[in-house]
Amino acid sequence: MGRTRLTLRVDFGPNQAIGPGKIRLLEAIDKGGSISEAGRALGMSYRRAWLLIDDINRCFRDPVVTTQPGGKSGGGATLTSFGRKLVASYRAIESDATSAAEARLRDLETSLRATRARSSDKVHSLSMPLRAKR
């Protein structure tokens, strides 16, 4: 398939969901060991990243991310074993869903209009020419 992709969001109930953005944030924390570093890598503020992590941790019985306060030792954040299981489960569901939908997505993709930038595609003004005053 070309540019068509399936995006998965799992809704657990009101205000309880996990999708590609939160999963990417968890993966970045797992890689870098820091909420601020993960936020920077994804182009978001520390506050936004922290709020998303707080939301994820409140969603589940077991913590997904644990944090250590900063200071001389630098602090940090770590995915728990449940956090790693959550990421792995989400990626497995995403992979299964993509595989199941691949033929239908390919079919839909063939129905798309071609997107090419041509000078003749520019929108021209439809205004009437001005008449000279008499």
SULCORDA-V142403 format. One record per residue. N is the residue number from 1. RES is the residue in one letter. NEAR is the number of other ideal C-beta (glycine too) atoms within 12 Angstrom. Layout:
# SULCORDA-V142403
n:res:near
N:RES:NEAR
N:RES:NEAR
This chain:
# SULCORDA-V142403
n:res:near
1:M:18
2:G:12
3:R:10
4:T:19
5:R:18
6:L:23
7:T:17
8:L:25
9:R:18
10:V:24
11:D:12
12:F:17
13:G:9
14:P:7
15:N:11
16:Q:17
17:A:20
18:I:33
19:G:23
20:P:23
21:G:26
22:K:36
23:I:34
24:R:26
25:L:43
26:L:41
27:E:25
28:A:30
29:I:38
30:D:31
31:K:19
32:G:23
33:G:21
34:S:28
35:I:39
36:S:27
37:E:22
38:A:36
39:G:26
40:R:18
41:A:21
42:L:26
43:G:13
44:M:23
45:S:15
46:Y:23
47:R:13
48:R:21
49:A:33
50:W:23
51:L:18
52:L:33
53:I:38
54:D:20
55:D:24
56:I:37
57:N:29
58:R:17
59:C:26
60:F:23
61:R:11
62:D:18
63:P:23
64:V:36
65:V:39
66:T:22
67:T:27
68:Q:16
69:P:12
70:G:14
71:G:8
72:K:7
73:S:8
74:G:15
75:G:18
76:G:22
77:A:37
78:T:25
79:L:34
80:T:24
81:S:16
82:F:22
83:G:32
84:R:23
85:K:18
86:L:32
87:V:30
88:A:19
89:S:21
90:Y:31
91:R:22
92:A:17
93:I:22
94:E:25
95:S:17
96:D:15
97:A:20
98:T:22
99:S:16
100:A:14
101:A:21
102:E:18
103:A:14
104:R:17
105:L:22
106:R:19
107:D:13
108:L:17
109:E:19
110:T:14
111:S:11
112:L:14
113:R:8
114:A:11
115:T:9
116:R:8
117:A:8
118:R:8
119:S:8
120:S:8
121:D:11
122:K:8
123:V:7
124:H:8
125:S:7
126:L:6
127:S:6
128:M:6
129:P:7
130:L:6
131:R:6
132:A:5
133:K:4
134:R:3
